[in-house]
């Protein structure tokens, strides 16, 4: 079918009858303008977003693009290799510059450049304005002759009602936070634009998929179901001192939910039920104050899976309402069509469970896929679980962003932890921290609560500077019937595990996710059996710190290698968690033969020694944590990568280094890491990995498949991957460059995980 020449097309697609369908360009521009404005109305940026939506595809009016779109069904996507026919985002950006720069002054520059960032980046992502060592600046790109030609040709064909300057200019007063808030505000507008663009295009390309986005439950429904679940749980809970205290914590959370929005701290000892209580607060507060969604941000995927499972249990009667957004969430072939999967794209759902990495990297991102969700943070309740785990070397930019979200975007933040970090504004000598002030405690008398929930006795070494040899530590652990030992490094875990009796369990990140999950489940099953008198075997566990945050274990004895004071508290939280022992649980701090690794772990250990020096009372006294964190933060550069400087340097000139900031704000530095798919088997007959790899070879890297494979991946340093590749122990995966496959059957130990050149090989593995 030939489309009439006087119709300008935004997209084309095949119909069910086989004839191509047309999405008219003017209609698309008007719909995106309206959608972007509706998104931005929640923070007062609708006038800016409407203009960006109206002009974002202006370049599609040029004859070259119209020829291209008529010849290639589904050819509207710029893709990774843009050609002169496809590209179209420079024209609208140049139009914004042409319309508003002639106004002159600060107003003209802001109007012109803000809109240029949004429009030019709606496919490629936000750019730096000026050139840098790593990136070509937007100003250079827009100054190229081909960009000028694109604009001239498009302007010649575009109707006046599309290109006309607005009768009323957007106001600079709309910019929340002034120059300090400029970058976040531009990202918010960018989110409004790209989400509206994606959704309008989706409605044309795949109406069924667009329909599947509808039907989200209301927060009030979640709250009603949550309240009913809590009532049933309280009725079924056995009478105990711990359960009485948990009920009191829940009641305080519900009362505090009535308070005005802002920043709250929920400081509850480990085992006090803070996950359920924080959910009750968040939902109650959201409904009471008209918030749009609740977002749980959690530091580790292991905790996310546990928390999401708890939430799914609570809301089972409502269907799949919990959106679990992280790299290792389980998936199947159908999930790409499910509403919960679609909601991961833009967080348009009432309850999101995600990682700190996903949340905070998005707040400093440049890519469209990462930024698309940001406008849905507006008017939300963000619960930061295990708030003490906020990455110290990015702490300042994170706090700056949270402060802006609370002050200007209607966000309530809940700092949820058993070891409250010192996140208020602090003045150090030469190292100030701009913090979150006016933090309101949800628990009225936390000191009394911590005293009432004390379930362990902590034993400090006689000399905090004298190490104990591994054999002596192993001998003490071996005397215990049920014990958990936590060390600082994977090497230490292997060494201690080697010295302990056969049958000792091991946990570290040398094990793939499926392996760790199986061991954790085995530990929980055996602990339950031991409490019931059904298992008389000794249960000894050696783990790295991965077990400390969110893995709910309850053992009578814990040994902890010297680390930060918060790590000691988290370790203690795995001891006598339910208060079922006749007396107190026993926690032993020991000084390992090797000092903590240089860097953050060493500084945390040093701050712990400094804080506990001369202490004769409880080492986990709540009053010790504020001085501990102040000592720790004082020793750290809380903006190591100069994110704040990059954002503020040329903000008044509207010259923001968006792409460079996104490159630097990486909470997980994976530049020198490699991913290895290991051949882990949960049973001898299990060949899940083999089946997944066969599917990968046949179909390529589909999203559901790669998410499944994440459960069988171990990440290692690039130099180790090079050595293993040269030795023939791993091989490159032809179906997906950059992914390695285990080639040597001896490379993965089903007790301790991926071996390295320091791991003793068990003799039995060498028998053919």
Secondary structure, DSSP 4 states (H G I P E B T S, - for coil): -PPPTT--EEEEEE-TTSSEEEEEHHHHHHHHHHHHHHHHGGGT-HHHHHHHHHHTTGGGGSHHHHHHHHHSTTTT---SS--TTT--HHHHHHHHHHHHHTT-HHHHHHHHHHHHHHHHTTTT---BSS--SS---HHHHHTSHHHHHHHHHHHHHS-HHHHSPPSSPPPGGGSTTGGGGHHHHHHHHHHHHHHHHHHHHHHHH-HHHHHHT--PPPHHHHHHHHHHHHHHHHHHSPP-HHHHHHHHHHHHHHHHTTSPSSEEEEE--TTS-HHHHHHHHHHHHHHHTT--EEEEEES-HHHHHHHHHHHHHHTGGG-S-EEEESTT----TTGGGSHHHHHHHH--SSEEEEEHHHHHHHHT--SHHHHTTGGGGTTEEEEEETGGGS-GGGHHHHHHHHHHHHHHS--EEEEEESS----S-B--TT--B----SEEESSTTHHHHHHHT--EEEE--S-TT----HHHHHHHHHT-SEEEEE-SSHHHHHHHHHHSPTT-EEE-TTS-HHHHHHHHHHHHHHHHHHHTT---S-EEEEE-GGGTSS----BSEEEEES--HHHHHHHHTTBSTT--SSS-EEEEEE--SSPPPTTHHHHHHHHHHHHHTT--S-TT-THHHHHHHHHHHHTS-TTTT-HHHHHHTTGGGT--BHHHHHHH--SS--TTEEEEE----SSTT--HHHHHHHHHHHH---HHHHHHHGGGEEEEEHHHHHHHHHHTSEEE-TTSTTEEEE--GGGEETTTEE--TTSPPPGGGG--
